[in-house]
């Protein structure tokens, strides 16, 4: 079997993570020869695995060119106007920023009082995270936040 690469990293194996995206796309895990792991949508993995290594710039192009192609198709199919693109871009960025901040608030939750913003994290909470045995133990504890 020929060698497989994702960017500069040599792939040891790709396995099903037994999870799916919210849209129903299977998620796979790439296990690298250096012992690291990475999750990918099955749509993405099809575009980025190759028999030769490539630098990070080429990997970024492999990752994003198919996404841009689909976004352009979506914009065309919906008949979005050029003068609507800046507003659409602003809405998209606002949504992404909001979701990222909410995820950070949730991730910090086990180490202190309920936060309203990631900016409310204090040094006591940071110290608690750094002193914890493993972050996974706290994040994956049963019945967290239910």
MODA-V200547 format. One record per residue. N is the residue number from 1. RES is the residue in one letter. SS is DSSP state (h for helix, s for strand, l for the rest). Layout:
n->(N/N)
res->(RES/RES)
ss->(SS/SS)
This chain:
n->(1/2/3/4/5/6/7/8/9/10/11/12/13/14/15/16/17/18/19/20/21/22/23/24/25/26/27/28/29/30/31/32/33/34/35/36/37/38/39/40/41/42/43/44/45/46/47/48/49/50/51/52/53/54/55/56/57/58/59/60/61/62/63/64/65/66/67/68/69/70/71/72/73/74/75/76/77/78/79/80/81/82/83/84/85/86/87/88/89/90/91/92/93/94/95/96/97/98/99/100/101/102/103/104/105/106/107/108/109/110/111/112/113/114/115/116/117/118/119/120/121/122/123/124/125/126/127/128/129/130/131/132/133/134/135/136/137/138/139/140/141/142/143/144/145/146)
res->(X/X/X/X/X/X/X/X/X/X/X/X/X/X/X/X/X/X/X/X/X/X/X/X/X/X/X/X/X/X/X/X/X/X/X/X/X/X/X/X/X/X/X/X/X/X/X/X/X/X/X/X/X/X/X/X/X/X/X/X/X/X/X/X/X/X/X/X/X/X/X/X/X/X/X/X/X/X/X/X/X/X/X/X/X/X/X/X/X/X/X/X/X/X/X/X/X/X/X/X/X/X/X/X/X/X/X/X/X/X/X/X/X/X/X/X/X/X/X/X/X/X/X/X/X/X/X/X/X/X/X/X/X/X/X/X/X/X/X/X/X/X/X/X/X/X)
ss->(l/l/l/s/s/s/l/l/s/s/s/s/s/s/s/s/s/s/s/s/l/l/l/l/l/s/s/s/s/s/s/s/l/l/l/l/s/s/s/s/s/h/h/h/h/h/h/h/s/s/l/l/l/l/l/h/h/h/h/h/h/h/h/h/h/h/h/h/h/h/h/h/h/h/h/h/h/h/l/l/l/h/h/h/h/h/h/h/h/h/h/h/h/h/h/h/h/h/h/h/h/h/h/h/h/h/h/h/h/h/h/l/l/l/l/l/l/h/h/h/l/l/h/h/h/h/h/h/h/h/h/l/l/l/h/h/h/h/h/l/l/l/l/l/l/l)
